[in-house]
Amino acid sequence: MSKPFISTTSTRFFTTIHHYYALPRSHNHHTHIHPPPPRPFRKTPVHPTPPPSHRHTSTTSTTSPPPLPPTTPHFYNLFPRTLPHGPPPSGPFPINPSLLKKEFLTLQAQAHPDRHPSSHKARAEATSAHINDAYTTLLSPLKRAQYLLSLRGIDVAGDEGMKIEDAELLGAVMEVREAVEGAQEEAELEAWKRENEERISGSEGVLAGCFERGDVEGAKREAVRLRYWVNVKESLEGWERGKGVVLQH
């Protein structure tokens, strides 16, 4: 089992207020020309109130584990380097996946339970799970759109009744389904894959525009459309000869 990580900065937590009590009391030499002789030491010492900078000093901690991000922040707030402007409309809808992954790995390294004392493991595990959930959500344009809409009280991901009545879209979906079911070789589906990738890219562009304009209704409709195209993509990529196709919408 790995030993808990002890930060090199842990010694900063070792502070004391004893030096305060060791300081001599100052005398006002302007008003006391002849200072009185020293008084005998009293049996009951008077303890002065420490100054504000010393009142909250703690000497009980002996380790300083790596800082853990809070477990319930906004997903965008977890990645300040990749997403410095936050979610749309202040920040863009598209996200650089390489930068997001790099920052994700850094956060996970900090929150790894093996790097923390046993008293911090439960929090580290919860934080690690939250970071992973944030990463997978923001990495996927569909999940990202659904998350942004959920922040506005719209549950596109969980509402099965939220379907689209676009005859052209539904016709295209059925056409792909028939092609997948009738294909004898996976190579027969390459043209369908390329066409569907174009649809996904176009849908992501529409979503970006909707979020930047603050068009929540438009974003909701397009998120449902994108869900269809993503399901078509999964069906194309999961093709097996003789296997039936079930498109989840």
C-alpha positions as CSV (number, residue, x, y, z in Angstrom):
1,M,0.0,0.0,0.0
2,S,1.4,3.4,-0.9
3,K,2.4,5.8,1.9
4,P,0.3,9.0,2.3
5,F,1.8,11.9,0.4
6,I,3.3,14.5,2.7
7,S,3.8,17.9,1.0
8,T,7.1,19.7,1.4
9,T,5.1,22.8,2.4
10,S,3.7,21.0,5.5
11,T,6.2,22.8,7.8
12,R,4.4,26.0,7.1
13,F,1.6,24.8,9.3
14,F,4.0,24.6,12.3
15,T,3.5,28.0,14.0
16,T,3.6,29.2,17.6
17,I,2.6,32.2,19.6
18,H,5.2,31.7,22.4
19,H,7.4,34.4,20.9
20,Y,4.7,36.9,21.6
21,Y,4.8,36.2,25.3
22,A,8.6,36.4,25.3
23,L,8.6,39.9,24.0
24,P,9.4,42.6,26.7
25,R,6.6,45.2,27.3
26,S,7.4,48.6,25.8
27,H,7.7,51.7,27.9
28,N,6.8,55.2,27.0
29,H,10.0,57.1,27.7
30,H,8.3,60.4,26.9
31,T,6.0,60.4,29.9
32,H,8.2,58.4,32.4
33,I,11.5,60.2,32.8
34,H,12.3,58.2,35.9
35,P,11.0,54.7,35.4
36,P,9.9,53.0,38.6
37,P,11.9,50.1,39.9
38,P,10.8,46.7,38.6
39,R,7.9,45.2,40.5
40,P,8.1,41.7,42.0
41,F,6.8,38.9,39.8
42,R,3.2,38.2,40.5
43,K,2.1,34.7,41.3
44,T,-0.9,34.9,38.9
45,P,0.4,35.8,35.5
46,V,-1.6,38.0,33.2
47,H,-2.0,36.5,29.7
48,P,-2.3,39.1,27.0
49,T,-4.6,38.6,24.1
50,P,-2.7,37.5,21.1
51,P,-2.8,39.8,18.1
52,P,-5.2,38.9,15.3
53,S,-2.4,37.3,13.2
54,H,-1.9,34.7,16.0
55,R,-5.4,34.0,17.1
56,H,-6.2,31.3,14.6
57,T,-2.8,29.5,14.7
58,S,-3.2,25.7,14.7
59,T,-0.5,23.4,15.9
60,T,-2.5,20.1,15.7
61,S,-1.7,19.2,12.1
62,T,1.5,17.6,11.2
63,T,0.9,16.9,7.5
64,S,-0.2,19.0,4.5
65,P,-1.7,16.8,1.8
66,P,-2.0,18.1,-1.8
67,P,-4.9,20.5,-2.1
68,L,-8.1,18.8,-3.1
69,P,-10.6,20.6,-5.3
70,P,-14.0,21.0,-3.8
71,T,-16.3,18.1,-4.6
72,T,-19.3,20.1,-5.8
73,P,-18.2,22.9,-8.0
74,H,-19.5,23.8,-11.5
75,F,-17.8,21.5,-14.0
76,Y,-16.3,24.4,-15.9
77,N,-14.7,25.8,-12.7
78,L,-12.7,22.6,-12.3
79,F,-10.7,23.4,-15.5
80,P,-9.6,27.0,-15.2
81,R,-6.7,26.6,-17.6
82,T,-8.6,25.0,-20.4
83,L,-11.9,27.0,-19.8
84,P,-10.8,30.3,-18.3
85,H,-13.9,32.1,-19.5
86,G,-16.3,29.5,-18.1
87,P,-19.4,28.2,-19.9
88,P,-21.3,29.9,-22.8
89,P,-22.2,32.7,-23.4
90,S,-19.1,34.1,-21.6
91,G,-16.9,31.2,-23.0
92,P,-17.1,29.2,-26.2
93,F,-19.1,26.0,-26.6
94,P,-16.3,24.1,-28.4
95,I,-13.5,22.7,-26.1
96,N,-10.0,21.7,-27.0
97,P,-9.9,18.0,-26.0
98,S,-6.1,17.8,-25.7
99,L,-5.9,20.7,-23.2
100,L,-8.9,19.3,-21.3
101,K,-7.3,15.9,-21.0
102,K,-4.0,17.4,-19.8
103,E,-5.7,19.4,-17.0
104,F,-7.8,16.4,-16.1
105,L,-4.8,14.2,-15.5
106,T,-3.2,16.9,-13.3
107,L,-6.3,17.1,-11.2
108,Q,-6.7,13.4,-10.9
109,A,-3.0,13.1,-9.8
110,Q,-3.7,15.6,-7.0
111,A,-6.9,13.9,-5.8
112,H,-5.6,10.3,-6.0
113,P,-6.6,8.6,-2.7
114,D,-3.2,7.0,-2.3
115,R,-1.6,10.4,-2.0
116,H,-3.6,11.4,1.1
117,P,-3.7,10.3,4.7
118,S,-6.5,7.8,5.6
119,S,-8.5,10.7,7.2
120,H,-8.7,12.3,3.8
121,K,-9.3,9.2,1.6
122,A,-13.1,9.4,1.6
123,R,-13.0,13.0,0.4
124,A,-10.3,12.2,-2.1
125,E,-12.3,9.4,-3.6
126,A,-15.4,11.6,-3.9
127,T,-13.3,14.3,-5.5
128,S,-11.7,11.9,-8.0
129,A,-15.1,10.6,-9.0
130,H,-16.5,14.2,-9.5
131,I,-13.5,15.2,-11.6
132,N,-13.9,12.1,-13.8
133,D,-17.6,12.9,-14.2
134,A,-16.8,16.5,-15.2
135,Y,-14.2,15.4,-17.7
136,T,-16.4,12.8,-19.5
137,T,-19.3,15.3,-19.6
138,L,-17.3,18.2,-21.0
139,L,-15.4,16.0,-23.5
140,S,-18.6,14.9,-25.3
141,P,-20.4,17.8,-27.2
142,L,-23.7,16.0,-26.6
143,K,-23.2,15.5,-22.9
144,R,-21.8,19.1,-22.6
145,A,-24.9,20.5,-24.3
146,Q,-27.1,18.4,-22.0
147,Y,-25.2,19.6,-19.0
148,L,-25.5,23.2,-19.9
149,L,-29.2,22.8,-20.5
150,S,-29.5,21.1,-17.1
151,L,-28.1,24.2,-15.5
152,R,-31.1,26.0,-16.8
153,G,-33.5,23.4,-15.5
154,I,-34.0,21.5,-18.8
155,D,-33.4,17.7,-18.6
156,V,-32.7,16.7,-22.2
157,A,-30.8,13.6,-21.2
158,G,-33.3,12.0,-18.9
159,D,-36.6,13.1,-20.6
160,E,-37.5,10.2,-22.9
161,G,-40.5,12.0,-24.1
162,M,-38.4,14.8,-25.6
163,K,-38.3,13.6,-29.2
164,I,-38.2,15.4,-32.5
165,E,-40.9,15.5,-35.1
166,D,-38.6,16.2,-38.0
167,A,-39.7,13.9,-40.8
168,E,-36.5,14.4,-42.8
169,L,-34.3,13.5,-39.8
170,L,-36.4,10.4,-38.9
171,G,-36.2,9.3,-42.5
172,A,-32.5,9.6,-42.5
173,V,-32.2,7.6,-39.3
174,M,-34.3,4.8,-40.7
175,E,-32.3,4.8,-43.9
176,V,-29.1,4.3,-41.9
177,R,-30.7,1.5,-39.9
178,E,-31.6,-0.4,-43.0
179,A,-28.1,0.0,-44.3
180,V,-26.6,-1.3,-41.1
181,E,-28.9,-4.3,-41.0
182,G,-28.3,-5.2,-44.7
183,A,-24.5,-4.7,-44.7
184,Q,-22.4,-7.8,-45.3
185,E,-19.0,-6.1,-44.8
186,E,-18.1,-3.2,-42.5
187,A,-16.5,-1.4,-45.4
188,E,-20.0,-1.0,-46.9
189,L,-20.7,1.5,-44.1
190,E,-17.8,3.8,-44.5
191,A,-19.7,6.3,-46.7
192,W,-22.5,6.3,-44.1
193,K,-20.0,7.0,-41.3
194,R,-18.5,10.0,-43.2
195,E,-22.0,11.4,-43.9
196,N,-23.0,11.0,-40.3
197,E,-19.9,12.7,-39.0
198,E,-20.8,15.7,-41.2
199,R,-24.2,15.7,-39.6
200,I,-22.7,15.6,-36.1
201,S,-20.3,18.4,-36.9
202,G,-23.0,20.6,-38.3
203,S,-25.2,20.0,-35.2
204,E,-22.4,20.9,-32.9
205,G,-22.0,24.2,-34.8
206,V,-25.7,25.0,-34.5
207,L,-25.4,24.3,-30.7
208,A,-22.4,26.6,-30.4
209,G,-24.4,29.4,-32.0
210,C,-27.5,28.8,-29.8
211,F,-25.5,28.9,-26.6
212,E,-23.5,32.0,-27.6
213,R,-26.8,33.8,-28.4
214,G,-28.5,32.5,-25.3
215,D,-31.1,30.7,-27.4
216,V,-32.1,28.0,-24.9
217,E,-35.1,26.7,-26.9
218,G,-32.9,26.4,-30.0
219,A,-30.2,24.6,-28.1
220,K,-32.8,22.2,-26.6
221,R,-34.1,21.3,-30.1
222,E,-30.6,20.8,-31.5
223,A,-29.4,18.7,-28.5
224,V,-32.3,16.3,-29.3
225,R,-31.2,16.2,-32.9
226,L,-27.6,15.6,-32.0
227,R,-28.7,12.7,-29.7
228,Y,-30.1,11.0,-32.8
229,W,-26.9,11.4,-34.8
230,V,-24.7,10.2,-31.9
231,N,-26.9,7.1,-31.6
232,V,-26.6,6.5,-35.3
233,K,-22.8,6.8,-35.0
234,E,-22.8,4.2,-32.2
235,S,-24.8,1.8,-34.4
236,L,-22.4,2.2,-37.3
237,E,-19.4,1.7,-35.2
238,G,-20.9,-1.3,-33.4
239,W,-21.9,-3.2,-36.6
240,E,-21.7,-7.0,-36.6
241,R,-22.9,-9.2,-39.4
242,G,-26.4,-10.4,-38.8
243,K,-26.9,-8.4,-35.7
244,G,-30.0,-6.4,-35.4
245,V,-30.0,-2.6,-34.9
246,V,-31.7,-0.9,-32.0
247,L,-31.4,2.9,-32.1
248,Q,-31.9,4.6,-28.8
249,H,-33.3,8.1,-28.9
